[in-house]
Every structure is written in C-alpha cells, then in structure tokens.
Amino acid sequence: MSPLRRAVLPLVAASSLAAVFAIPAAERASAQMMGRATGRTGAFLEAQRCALCHSHSPRARALTDANGNDVSPFLTWSATTMANAFRDPYWRAQMSREIEKAPESKDAIESLCLRCHAPATSHQSRLDGTAPMPLEALDAQPLARDGVSCTVCHQAQATNLGTPGSFSGMLDIRDEQKIFGPYPEPTTMPMRMHTGYTPTHGTHISSSALCGTCHTLYTHAADAPRPFLEQAPYLEWRNSVFSDERGTTPESRSCQQCHMPDAGTMRIARNPMGSDFNIATRTNVRTHAIVGGNAFMLDLLRANAEELGVTATPDALLRAAAATRALLAYRTARVAVVNMRRTATGIEFDVDVENLSGHKLPSGYPSRRVWLQVDVRGAAGTVFTSGSLDEKGFLRGVADELGEPHRDRIESSSQVAIYEAVVVDAAGRATTSLAEMVAYRKDTRLLPRGWRADGPHADETRPVGVVGDRNFANGRDTVTYAIALPPDSARGPLTIVARLQYQAIPSAWANGLRASATAASRAFLRMYDAAPNTPETLALTLATLE
C-alpha cells in the first residue's frame, strides 16, 4: 500500500448520491414541502442535515474503511479547506484589505469572492432575485458558514460545465430539489423523506469541469482593459496528458481521481435508525477528504478553531493535514542531481525537476511558490547553500523575492530557482492585491506534462519570463549550478542535497497585509506570525561527487 493511501484511508470516505429519473411537477412540489418540513428554507440545506445518513454510527457498518475507521463524508469533508472556505482567515484578511483600499468596490468584490467562499447563500440570492448579502450579515448564516457544502456541488447542473459561462463560480444551480451523484439506480425514498431532494444520476459530478467552476477565476482591476486570470488549474489540466475530455488514455485522470482518492467498497449511507438493511454497496467510493496542497491552512484552522468557529474535530484536521503532506511528498514532484563534474574553480552539476501533477506546479492561488534549496556538503560541513530561509521566512541573500528573475544557471548563494507567479498592477509594480492584478511579470510555475504551445488554453497558461531557457519544457526544468569553491573546500568527496520546497503563503504575501488596519487582517497576521511556516518538501535527493 502506498504511503499516500495509508495516510488518506483513515480520513477518507465517499458519499455520492445517485439517482434514477426526474419526477413530475406535482411530486416535485410534494418533495419541496418535505424539504421545508425538515428545515430547508430555500434551495440549499445545511451539511449537518446530510450527516443524518452520511455520517458514521457505531451501530452501522456503513461509511467505514476496511479497517473499521470512520471515513464518512460528513466527518472528512468538515476538515477540508472547502468546508472552511468561509472561515479561511487568509481569504477574509485579503478580501478586507481589498475593500479597505477600494471601498467603492465593496459590493463587486464581495459578490465575486462569496460565489466560491459562501456559494449557497450567493446562489440563493440569485435564485431569489435579490442582491447578495454583505459579508457582515453572513456570519450569522449557517449556510454561509458551511462553505462549499454538499448541496452546492451536488445540485450543480451539467449544462454549462467546462464553458466560460461556468467559470468564476457561475454554477448552474436550480431549485429543482435534485441531488446529483455518480451511482445509478439509487434508492430515492429515504433522501426525499428526510430532505425533500431526489437523488438523480449525474456523471458530471465526477468531471473536472465541476471543479473548474471555482478553480478558473477571473478578476478585473478597475483600470485594466481586460479581466485577469487569477487561477486556472482546470485550464492547465485541459492542456496536459491527464485530461480525459478528448478521450481517455492510460494517463487520464480527473481532478477527483487525484484529489478524492478511492476509499474502496462500502455502503455510502446508513439508516439513521441504525440498520444498513437494503442499502446498496458501492465500489470505487471517492473520499470527501478532498486532499489539496494547503496543509499550512489546515494547521492554522486547527490552532485557532475556537476563534474561527471551526467545527471539525482536531483529530480530523490533523489527519487532513497529514494526507495533504502525503500527497505533496509522494505524488507531486521529483528531483535528480545529474552531470556532476569538477571544474578549475569548483564544481558544476545539474538539478532536474519534474512536475507529476496534472496542472502547473504550484497552481491555484497565486501566492504559492516552489523553489530549489541546494546544499553542498564537504568534510568540514556545508560549503554552499542556495534557497534556505531566514528566521522571518525570507530566502537568504535574495534582496527582493518578488523581483527575483527566472534562473537557468545558479552561481552564487544569492540566486535561487523559484517556480512562481509574480503579478503586476497597471503601473507595472509587483502586487499581492487581487483587485489590482493586470498581468504576469513572471510565471515560471512548472508546466504540466504534455502541455503544448498549440494546445487548449495555451495563450492563457503559457509561461512568462523563461525566454531563452530551452530546458524549461513540458513538465520539467533543469537548472545548472556552477559553484566556485576554495581549494580546501573542493577537495575530497562532496555531497549534494537538493530539495524542492513549497509554501502556500510566503512571508512576502503575508507582508502585503501589514499596512491594513482591518480586524480580519490583524487577526490573520497574529495567527500567521504565531505559526511555524516551515516549507513542505515535495522531493529530496542526494548525490555524491567523489
């Protein structure tokens, strides 16, 4: 069993609600009445109501893995960043800072952000034909606090998925009391009785296009001629060997297949009275742990759970963070040290980096960065280092992290190979403000394997700042290290240690909030400064030059 599967199985589970057929209008009205009777006041229902049948009970064998661990979707989902999207202190701080700088744009900023961070209330306002509620009013709304919850994703229609009309959180959700899931021929009565929803078979619930609605996000600065593509994991995946939208291959993988690992065979629901009788057994059940790349945020949520209103158990958050670190460490990247040679002034060698993921590395929110930390060690200790962090979390020797160019060749410890996005405002200044972003100055994030210059969305996802670097190719890069060493240090065996390091929120991005006077910014910075922001190691290798 792989290390990732060992880490994920104790916390994963899958609950996919499936269906059979649409029901007549009269029955839909009856179902709606049942839904209202069980506490639903609109198109959406709190996740706690779904937990009635989709959480573990000691009296039922359903929703447990082969070892008997509770892997219920409610428990595992509750410890994800999706479930805590509305509580996310970094998002709250960043949004408050954007509004502080442009208070006249408050409604527009909140409307865009809340579509993915409080989607149930956002879509309910759309269905009701009313203006979205402001953030301050949503803190008292349970549906907002649920973040990205069950009845958001599982009510999305297939109609516009994968099209520009669905991007930036524009799911097609209707008040039809249908819950879509991947399994055919479900039993419909229990869900209809308890919630008013009818389980409905919909294979689109397993498609990457569903994830692409929020993970293809455009922002639009006030003084910009066009929208800015803030994040595009879905478009990047489309232009990779992993895409399955143009036919499947042995390498095809959807978002769900990588980020919702297979939890095995089990019943995906239980009878709330305790029995599992007559509940179908499903195979290849996908976990709702929804493992991503932000273990730092999961740690922050756990450390500040009471203040943030986090309802997931500390143990569930610990396991979610462990599964995230397992994904990062075992299935994200590889590094290798090759072509080692001595020179008249020291040594030279190449470090090969390979992206194993189905999108850029890093991908998603543009604060994320990956870099090479390379140490050369001799008999007397370390004789060269590039890419180490100082006590404040900044790269040693780098004067301006957001100004560091792409490096194909490293000759001093003040030069670091960083794979990142650096975005500028209308005046050409590097910015960490989403509302000011107009263009990339640098986008050296590693391309996914199979990316083509003539492939889907190539113009939107092509690298920036790598002109002349012929080693920066599809899914790979090679960096040459040419290091001058004193004669005494260069003698004898030398060990080269190469680490590929990753941070979700580097210090330079947190510092973008230091000038803010908002309560959300101050709260986040207090949490951030108290937390160890130790980088995650995505890959590690050692090589010895005799």
C-alpha positions in Angstrom: 0.0 0.0 0.0 1.4 3.4 -0.9 2.3 6.0 1.8 -0.4 8.3 0.4 -3.1 5.6 0.7 -2.0 4.8 4.2 -2.3 8.5 5.2 -5.6 9.1 3.4 -7.6 5.9 4.3 -8.1 6.8 7.9 -9.8 10.0 7.0 -11.4 9.4 3.6 -14.8 8.4 2.6 -17.1 8.9 -0.2 -20.7 9.8 -0.3 -22.1 10.2 -3.7 -25.8 10.4 -4.0 -27.2 8.9 -7.2 -30.5 8.8 -8.8 -32.9 7.4 -11.3 -35.3 9.8 -13.1 -36.9 13.2 -13.0 -40.3 13.3 -11.2 -43.5 15.0 -12.2 -44.2 18.6 -11.1 -46.8 17.5 -8.5 -44.3 15.2 -6.9 -41.6 17.8 -7.0 -43.9 20.2 -5.1 -44.5 17.4 -2.6 -40.8 16.9 -2.2 -40.3 20.6 -1.8 -42.9 20.6 1.1 -41.0 17.7 2.7 -37.8 19.7 2.4 -39.3 22.7 4.1 -40.6 20.4 6.8 -37.1 19.2 7.5 -35.6 22.7 7.9 -34.8 23.8 4.3 -35.9 27.3 3.6 -34.5 27.6 0.0 -32.7 25.5 -2.5 -29.9 24.6 0.0 -29.7 22.6 3.2 -27.0 22.6 5.9 -24.5 19.9 5.7 -25.5 18.7 9.2 -28.8 17.5 7.7 -26.9 15.4 5.2 -25.0 13.9 8.1 -28.2 12.2 9.3 -27.5 9.4 6.8 -24.0 10.2 5.6 -22.0 10.2 8.8 -20.8 7.2 10.7 -22.7 5.5 13.5 -21.2 2.8 15.8 -24.4 0.8 15.2 -23.8 0.7 11.4 -21.1 -0.9 9.2 -21.6 1.7 6.5 -19.1 4.5 5.9 -16.1 2.6 7.3 -13.0 1.5 5.6 -11.5 -2.0 5.6 -10.0 -1.4 9.0 -13.2 -0.1 10.5 -12.2 3.5 10.6 -14.8 6.2 10.3 -14.4 7.5 6.8 -17.8 9.2 6.5 -18.2 12.1 4.1 -19.5 14.5 6.7 -16.6 13.9 9.0 -13.9 14.1 6.3 -15.4 17.0 4.4 -15.7 19.0 7.6 -11.9 19.0 7.9 -11.2 20.3 4.4 -10.4 23.8 3.2 -13.6 23.7 1.1 -15.8 23.2 4.2 -13.9 26.0 5.9 -13.8 28.3 2.8 -15.9 30.9 4.6 -13.9 30.7 7.8 -10.5 30.9 6.0 -8.7 33.7 7.8 -6.3 34.5 4.9 -9.2 34.9 2.5 -11.0 37.1 5.0 -8.0 39.2 5.5 -7.2 39.6 1.8 -10.8 40.5 1.0 -11.0 43.0 3.8 -7.8 44.6 2.6 -9.1 44.9 -1.0 -12.3 46.6 0.3 -10.2 48.8 2.6 -8.2 50.1 -0.4 -11.3 50.5 -2.7 -14.4 50.8 -0.5 -16.5 51.9 -3.5 -16.0 48.4 -4.9 -17.2 46.6 -1.8 -20.3 45.1 -3.4 -18.4 43.9 -6.5 -15.5 42.4 -4.5 -17.8 40.6 -2.1 -20.1 39.3 -4.9 -17.2 37.7 -6.7 -15.5 36.3 -3.6 -18.6 34.9 -2.0 -19.6 32.9 -5.1 -16.9 30.4 -4.1 -16.4 31.0 -0.4 -20.1 31.1 0.6 -21.8 29.7 -2.5 -25.0 28.5 -1.0 -26.1 32.0 0.1 -24.7 33.6 -3.1 -26.7 31.3 -5.3 -29.8 31.5 -3.1 -29.8 35.3 -3.6 -29.5 34.7 -7.4 -32.5 32.3 -7.3 -34.5 34.8 -5.2 -33.6 37.7 -7.5 -32.2 39.7 -4.6 -28.8 41.3 -4.1 -26.2 39.1 -2.4 -26.0 39.6 1.4 -22.9 41.5 2.6 -20.2 39.6 4.4 -21.1 41.1 7.8 -24.6 39.7 7.5 -23.5 36.2 6.5 -21.6 35.5 9.7 -24.9 34.6 11.3 -26.0 32.4 8.3 -25.4 28.6 8.8 -25.4 28.1 5.0 -22.6 30.6 4.6 -20.5 29.1 7.4 -20.8 25.7 5.6 -18.5 27.0 2.9 -18.5 24.7 -0.2 -21.0 22.2 1.1 -23.0 19.1 -0.1 -26.0 20.8 -1.7 -23.8 23.2 -3.6 -21.7 20.8 -5.6 -24.3 18.0 -5.8 -27.0 20.4 -7.1 -24.9 21.7 -10.0 -26.4 21.0 -13.4 -24.2 19.7 -16.3 -25.5 22.3 -18.7 -22.7 24.9 -18.7 -19.8 23.0 -17.1 -16.5 23.4 -18.9 -17.6 26.6 -20.6 -16.6 30.2 -19.8 -20.1 30.7 -18.6 -19.4 28.5 -15.6 -16.1 30.0 -14.6 -15.6 32.3 -11.6 -18.1 30.3 -9.6 -21.0 30.5 -12.0 -22.5 27.1 -11.4 -25.9 26.4 -12.9 -27.9 25.6 -9.8 -31.7 25.5 -9.9 -34.3 24.9 -7.2 -35.4 21.6 -8.6 -34.8 19.5 -5.5 -32.4 17.2 -7.3 -29.1 15.9 -5.8 -26.8 14.6 -8.5 -24.4 11.7 -7.8 -22.3 9.2 -9.8 -24.0 6.0 -8.9 -27.0 4.7 -11.0 -30.2 3.2 -9.6 -30.2 4.6 -6.1 -33.0 4.2 -3.6 -34.8 7.6 -3.7 -37.3 7.4 -0.8 -35.0 8.0 2.2 -33.4 11.2 0.9 -36.7 12.5 -0.3 -38.4 11.8 3.0 -35.7 13.4 5.1 -34.7 16.4 2.9 -37.1 16.7 0.0 -34.3 16.2 -2.5 -34.5 13.4 -5.1 -31.2 11.6 -5.8 -30.5 11.8 -9.5 -27.8 10.0 -11.5 -25.4 12.6 -13.0 -22.0 11.5 -14.2 -20.9 15.2 -14.4 -20.5 15.2 -10.7 -17.3 13.2 -11.3 -15.9 15.6 -14.0 -13.1 18.0 -13.7 -15.3 20.6 -15.2 -17.3 20.8 -12.0 -14.1 21.7 -10.1 -13.2 24.1 -12.8 -16.1 26.4 -12.0 -14.3 27.9 -9.0 -10.8 26.9 -9.9 -10.9 29.0 -13.1 -11.2 32.5 -11.7 -11.0 35.9 -13.4 -10.6 39.2 -11.6 -10.9 42.6 -13.2 -8.9 45.6 -11.9 -10.6 48.9 -12.2 -8.0 50.3 -14.6 -7.4 47.2 -16.6 -8.5 46.8 -20.2 -9.4 43.1 -19.7 -10.0 40.5 -16.9 -7.0 38.8 -15.3 -6.8 35.0 -15.0 -6.1 34.8 -11.3 -6.0 31.0 -11.2 -6.5 28.2 -13.8 -5.8 24.7 -12.5 -8.7 23.4 -14.7 -7.4 25.1 -17.9 -3.9 23.9 -17.2 -5.2 20.3 -16.7 -7.0 20.5 -20.1 -3.6 21.1 -21.7 -1.9 18.1 -20.2 -1.6 14.3 -20.7 -4.0 13.9 -17.8 -7.1 15.4 -19.5 -9.9 13.0 -20.3 -12.2 15.4 -22.1 -11.0 14.4 -25.5 -10.9 10.7 -24.9 -9.2 8.6 -22.2 -5.7 7.3 -22.1 -3.8 5.2 -19.5 -2.6 8.6 -18.0 -6.1 10.3 -18.0 -7.0 11.5 -14.5 -9.8 13.8 -13.4 -9.4 16.2 -10.5 -11.5 13.8 -8.4 -9.2 10.9 -9.2 -6.2 12.6 -7.7 -7.8 14.8 -5.0 -10.5 12.4 -3.9 -8.7 9.1 -3.6 -10.5 5.7 -3.9 -11.7 4.6 -0.5 -12.7 1.1 -1.6 -16.1 -0.6 -1.4 -18.7 0.3 1.2 -22.3 1.4 1.8 -22.3 5.2 1.2 -25.3 5.8 3.6 -26.8 4.4 6.7 -30.2 4.2 8.1 -30.4 6.8 10.8 -32.2 4.2 13.0 -29.1 2.2 12.9 -29.6 -0.6 10.4 -27.8 -0.9 7.0 -30.5 -3.2 5.6 -31.3 -2.7 1.9 -28.6 0.0 1.4 -26.6 -0.8 -1.7 -22.9 -1.5 -1.6 -20.9 0.8 -3.9 -17.4 0.2 -5.4 -14.6 2.7 -6.0 -16.1 5.1 -3.5 -14.4 8.5 -3.6 -13.3 10.2 -0.4 -14.7 13.6 0.6 -11.4 14.4 2.3 -10.6 16.4 -0.9 -6.9 16.5 -0.4 -5.3 19.6 -1.7 -2.0 21.5 -1.2 -2.6 23.7 1.8 -1.6 21.9 5.0 -0.5 25.2 6.5 -4.0 26.5 6.4 -5.4 23.3 7.9 -2.9 23.7 10.8 -4.0 27.3 11.2 -7.6 26.3 11.3 -6.9 23.7 14.0 -4.7 26.1 16.1 -7.4 28.8 16.0 -10.5 26.6 15.8 -12.5 28.3 18.6 -11.8 31.8 17.3 -12.7 30.9 13.7 -15.7 28.8 14.6 -14.3 25.6 13.1 -16.5 22.6 13.8 -14.2 19.8 12.6 -12.5 17.8 15.3 -8.8 18.4 16.0 -8.1 14.8 15.1 -9.9 15.1 11.7 -7.9 18.3 10.9 -4.6 16.6 11.9 -5.4 13.7 9.6 -6.4 16.0 6.8 -3.1 17.8 7.1 -1.2 14.5 7.1 -3.0 13.4 4.0 -2.2 16.7 2.3 1.5 16.4 3.2 1.5 12.8 1.9 0.1 14.0 -1.4 2.7 16.7 -1.6 5.6 14.4 -0.7 4.8 11.4 -2.7 2.8 12.4 -5.8 3.7 15.9 -6.7 7.3 16.2 -8.0 10.7 14.5 -8.5 14.2 16.0 -8.4 17.5 14.5 -9.5 21.1 15.6 -9.5 23.0 14.7 -12.7 26.1 15.6 -14.7 28.3 16.2 -11.6 31.8 17.4 -12.5 34.7 19.2 -11.1 36.0 22.4 -12.6 39.1 24.5 -12.3 37.3 26.8 -9.8 35.0 24.3 -8.1 32.1 22.1 -9.2 29.2 22.1 -11.6 26.1 19.9 -11.7 22.5 20.0 -13.0 19.3 19.6 -11.0 16.4 18.2 -12.9 12.9 19.0 -11.7 9.8 17.1 -12.8 6.1 18.0 -12.2 4.0 15.0 -11.6 0.7 16.8 -11.1 -2.0 17.5 -13.8 -1.6 21.3 -13.6 1.1 23.8 -13.1 3.3 23.4 -10.0 2.4 25.3 -8.0 -1.1 26.0 -9.1 -4.2 27.7 -7.7 -4.0 30.9 -5.7 -1.0 32.9 -6.9 0.7 33.3 -3.6 2.0 29.7 -3.8 5.7 29.1 -4.6 8.1 26.3 -5.2 11.8 26.6 -5.1 15.1 24.6 -5.1 17.1 24.5 -1.9 20.5 23.1 -2.8 23.3 22.4 -0.3 26.8 21.2 -1.0 28.5 19.5 1.9 32.1 18.5 2.4 34.2 17.0 5.2 34.1 20.3 7.1 30.4 20.9 6.7 28.2 22.9 4.3 30.3 24.8 1.7 27.4 26.2 -0.4 23.7 26.9 0.1 21.0 28.3 -2.2 17.4 28.6 -1.2 17.5 28.4 2.6 15.0 30.6 4.6 16.0 33.1 7.3 14.2 33.3 10.6 11.5 35.6 9.1 10.7 33.2 6.3 12.5 35.0 3.5 15.0 33.5 1.1 18.5 34.2 2.4 20.5 36.6 0.2 17.6 37.5 -2.1 17.0 41.2 -1.8 13.6 41.3 -3.4 11.7 38.0 -3.6 9.0 39.3 -5.9 11.8 40.7 -8.2 13.9 37.6 -8.4 14.1 36.6 -12.1 13.9 33.1 -13.5 17.2 31.3 -13.1 18.6 28.7 -15.5 22.1 28.9 -14.0 23.0 29.5 -10.3 26.4 30.8 -9.5 26.0 32.3 -6.0 24.0 31.7 -2.8 22.0 34.9 -3.5 20.5 33.3 -6.6 17.5 30.9 -6.2 15.5 28.9 -8.7 11.9 29.8 -7.9 8.8 28.5 -9.7 6.2 31.1 -9.0 3.8 33.7 -10.4 4.7 37.4 -9.9 1.8 39.7 -10.9 1.9 43.4 -11.6 -0.6 46.2 -11.3 -1.4 48.8 -14.0 1.8 50.8 -13.2 3.9 47.7 -13.6 4.6 47.2 -9.9 4.6 43.7 -8.3 1.4 43.3 -6.3 -0.2 40.8 -3.9 -3.6 42.5 -4.3 -6.0 40.5 -6.4 -8.1 43.6 -7.2 -5.0 45.3 -8.7 -3.6 42.5 -10.8 -3.5 43.1 -14.6 -0.7 40.9 -16.0 2.1 38.4 -15.1 5.6 39.8 -14.9 6.8 36.2 -14.2 5.1 32.9 -14.5 7.7 30.2 -14.1 5.5 27.6 -12.5 6.3 24.2 -13.9 4.0 23.3 -16.7 2.0 20.1 -16.6 3.3 17.1 -18.5 2.0 17.2 -22.1 1.4 21.0 -22.2 1.6 22.2 -25.8 2.0 25.6 -27.3 -0.8 24.8 -29.7 -2.9 23.0 -27.0 -6.1 24.1 -25.3 -5.8 27.5 -23.5 -2.1 27.8 -24.3 -2.3 31.6 -24.7 -3.8 31.9 -21.2 -1.5 29.3 -19.5 1.9 29.8 -21.2 4.9 30.6 -19.1 6.2 34.1 -18.7 9.9 35.1 -18.2 11.6 31.9 -19.4 12.6 33.1 -22.9 16.0 31.5 -23.8 15.7 28.7 -21.3 15.5 25.6 -23.6 15.4 23.4 -20.5 12.1 24.7 -19.3 9.8 22.3 -21.1 6.5 20.4 -20.6 6.5 19.3 -17.0 10.2 19.7 -16.5 13.1 22.1 -15.9 16.9 21.8 -15.5 19.0 24.2 -13.5 22.8 24.3 -13.8 24.8 25.1 -10.6 28.3 26.4 -11.3 29.9 26.9 -7.8 33.3 28.4 -7.1 34.9 26.8 -4.0 38.1 27.5 -2.1 40.7 24.7 -2.8 40.4 23.3 0.7 36.6 23.0 0.4 36.7 21.5 -3.1 38.9 18.6 -2.1 37.5 15.2 -1.2 34.0 13.8 -1.6 31.2 16.3 -1.8 27.5 15.5 -1.1 24.9 17.5 -3.0 21.5 17.7 -1.3 18.6 19.0 -3.5 15.2 19.7 -2.1 12.1 21.0 -3.9 10.4 23.2 -1.3 6.9 24.6 -1.3 4.9 27.3 0.6 1.3 28.2 0.3 1.6 31.6 1.9 5.1 33.0 1.8 6.2 35.9 4.0 6.2 38.4 1.2 2.5 37.8 0.6 1.6 38.0 4.3 3.5 41.3 4.4 1.1 42.6 1.8 -1.4 42.8 4.7 0.9 44.6 7.2 -0.4 48.0 6.2 -4.0 47.0 6.7 -6.0 48.3 9.7 -8.9 45.8 9.3 -9.8 43.5 12.1 -9.6 40.5 9.7 -6.1 41.4 8.6 -4.9 41.9 12.1 -6.4 38.6 13.2 -4.8 36.7 10.3 -1.4 38.2 10.9 -1.5 37.3 14.6 -2.3 33.7 13.7 0.3 33.7 10.8 3.1 35.1 13.0 2.4 32.6 15.7 2.5 29.6 13.3 5.6 27.8 12.1 5.6 28.4 8.4 8.0 25.5 7.7 8.2 24.8 4.0 6.9 21.5 2.7 9.5 19.3 1.0 8.0 18.0 -2.3 11.0 16.0 -3.3 14.5 15.3 -2.0 17.6 13.7 -3.4 21.3 13.3 -2.5 24.3 12.7 -4.8 28.0 12.3 -4.0 30.8 13.6 -6.2 33.9 11.6 -5.3 
